[in-house]
Amino acid sequence: MKSASKPVFRAELHMAKVFATCSLCRNFDPNRQTCGLTNKTVNPIDPNESMECEKNGQFIRDINVIPQSYNFFLEPEDVPLHWTFDDSRLPKDQNGVALFVHTKRGTERIIPVEGYTKPLIGCPLGGVDKIYTYQGQRELIYDLGAELAKAEAEKMGVPLQILEGEENSMGQKLEIRRHLVVQRNTEPNPWLNNGEAW
């Protein structure tokens, strides 16, 4: 999409039509990228996928998902150069930074993990680390499996909320391999003195 220079204000976005996409629908399974009603693989950001569902009443809006540019501007319409998602209704941290989490579904209002009492710290670009959110833990368990997810949660000092049906999750081989490689590359090397590089 091209960028235009005309600014778009948040007040205008509140009144603008939001084009439904699967990413905004509660029937969408972000881990499997499928529709929970049809079990078909869908493109979560293509409004054409969900137009029919919206017409026949099968589209159910997930209120935690924050509409993105593709929910306001359809091709070939230009997206304004300085467009950002509307964070004005999100809770804020102690510094006034909006609390959100980036998930496979998109950008979402956080649902904090039960039992974690420390204040969450927001990041204007990266959001809150997934491990501290209900949504993020669903993805972590799906990707890494229950055992590895539990070890990660313990390392971060966060209680892991395992839902019914997730207890035996084995994770995804590619995601587990990727995680182990990253972990190996970030652990301190015992052969190096004071963390100095080779």
C-alpha positions in Angstrom: 0.0 0.0 0.0 1.2 3.5 -0.7 1.4 6.2 1.9 -0.4 9.5 1.9 0.6 12.6 3.8 -2.9 13.5 5.2 -3.0 12.7 8.9 -5.7 10.6 10.4 -6.9 11.4 13.9 -8.0 8.9 16.4 -11.4 10.5 16.7 -11.9 9.9 13.0 -11.0 6.3 13.4 -13.6 5.8 16.1 -16.2 6.9 13.6 -14.7 5.1 10.6 -16.1 1.8 9.3 -14.0 -1.1 10.4 -13.7 -3.8 7.8 -14.0 -7.2 9.3 -11.1 -9.6 8.9 -10.7 -13.1 10.4 -8.1 -11.7 12.7 -10.9 -9.7 14.4 -13.2 -12.8 14.7 -13.4 -15.0 17.8 -13.9 -18.0 15.5 -10.3 -17.6 14.1 -7.7 -19.9 15.6 -4.4 -17.9 15.3 -2.2 -20.9 16.2 -3.5 -23.0 13.3 -4.5 -20.1 11.1 -7.9 -21.7 10.6 -11.6 -20.8 11.0 -13.1 -22.6 13.9 -16.4 -23.0 12.0 -15.2 -24.3 8.7 -11.7 -25.7 9.8 -10.4 -24.1 6.6 -7.1 -22.3 6.5 -7.7 -18.5 6.1 -5.8 -15.4 5.5 -6.3 -13.5 8.8 -6.0 -10.0 7.3 -7.9 -10.4 4.0 -11.4 -8.8 4.4 -12.8 -10.8 1.5 -12.4 -14.0 3.7 -14.8 -12.6 6.4 -17.3 -10.6 4.3 -19.6 -13.6 3.8 -19.4 -14.5 7.5 -20.3 -10.9 8.5 -23.3 -11.0 6.1 -24.7 -14.3 7.5 -24.0 -13.5 11.2 -21.1 -15.9 11.7 -18.6 -13.2 12.4 -18.1 -12.6 16.1 -15.9 -9.6 17.0 -13.1 -10.3 19.5 -13.1 -7.1 21.5 -9.5 -7.6 22.7 -8.1 -7.4 19.1 -7.1 -3.8 18.0 -8.0 -3.0 14.4 -5.0 -2.3 12.2 -4.6 -0.3 9.0 -6.0 -3.1 6.8 -9.2 -2.8 8.8 -9.7 0.8 7.8 -8.0 1.2 4.4 -8.7 -1.3 1.6 -6.5 -1.7 -1.5 -5.9 0.5 -3.4 -6.6 3.1 -0.8 -3.5 4.8 0.7 -2.6 4.4 4.3 -1.6 7.7 5.8 2.1 8.0 6.4 1.9 8.5 10.2 -1.0 6.1 10.8 -0.8 4.0 14.1 -3.3 1.8 15.8 -5.6 3.5 18.4 -4.2 2.8 21.9 -6.3 5.5 23.6 -8.7 2.9 25.3 -5.9 0.6 26.4 -4.8 0.4 30.1 -1.5 2.1 30.8 1.5 1.2 32.8 2.9 3.4 35.7 4.7 5.6 33.0 1.6 6.1 30.9 2.6 3.6 28.2 -0.2 1.6 26.7 -0.3 -2.1 27.5 -0.8 -4.4 24.5 0.7 -7.6 23.2 1.6 -8.7 19.7 0.3 -12.1 18.9 -0.3 -14.3 15.9 -3.8 -12.7 15.7 -2.4 -9.2 15.7 -2.1 -6.5 18.4 -4.3 -7.2 21.4 -5.4 -5.6 24.6 -3.6 -7.7 27.3 -5.3 -10.2 29.5 -2.9 -10.5 32.4 -1.9 -13.9 33.7 -3.7 -15.0 36.8 -1.5 -15.0 39.9 1.1 -12.6 38.6 1.0 -9.5 40.8 3.9 -7.4 39.7 3.1 -4.3 37.6 3.5 -4.8 33.9 5.8 -2.5 31.9 4.7 -1.5 28.4 6.9 -0.9 25.4 5.6 1.5 22.7 6.9 -0.7 19.9 7.2 -4.2 21.2 4.3 -4.3 23.7 4.3 -6.5 26.8 6.3 -9.8 26.6 3.8 -12.6 25.7 4.7 -14.8 28.7 2.9 -12.2 31.0 -0.4 -12.5 29.1 -3.2 -15.1 28.8 -3.0 -14.8 25.0 0.7 -15.2 24.9 0.7 -18.2 27.1 -1.7 -20.0 24.7 0.8 -19.4 21.9 3.8 -20.4 24.0 2.2 -23.7 25.0 1.1 -24.4 21.5 4.5 -23.6 20.0 6.9 -25.1 22.7 4.7 -27.7 24.4 3.6 -27.7 28.0 6.9 -28.8 29.6 9.1 -26.3 27.8 6.6 -23.5 28.3 6.5 -24.3 32.0 10.3 -24.0 32.2 10.2 -20.7 30.4 7.5 -19.3 32.7 9.5 -20.4 35.8 12.6 -18.7 34.4 10.6 -15.5 34.1 8.9 -15.9 37.5 5.4 -16.1 36.0 2.8 -18.7 36.8 1.9 -20.8 33.7 -1.8 -21.1 33.2 -2.3 -24.5 31.4 -5.9 -24.9 30.2 -7.8 -28.1 29.8 -6.6 -29.8 26.6 -3.2 -28.1 26.8 -1.6 -30.5 29.4 -0.2 -32.9 26.7 0.8 -30.3 24.2 4.1 -31.4 22.6 4.7 -28.2 20.7 5.8 -27.6 17.1 9.2 -29.1 16.1 10.3 -26.0 14.2 9.4 -23.6 17.0 11.1 -25.8 19.6 14.3 -26.0 17.5 14.2 -22.2 16.9 13.7 -21.6 20.6 16.6 -23.9 21.6 19.0 -22.2 19.1 18.1 -18.8 20.5 18.4 -20.0 24.1 21.8 -21.5 23.3 23.1 -18.3 21.7 22.0 -16.1 24.7 23.3 -18.3 27.6 26.6 -17.2 29.1 29.6 -19.2 27.8 31.4 -20.7 30.8 34.6 -20.8 28.7 34.7 -17.0 28.5 36.1 -14.8 31.3 33.7 -12.1 32.5 31.5 -12.6 29.4 34.2 -11.3 27.0 33.8 -12.3 23.4 36.4 -14.3 21.5 
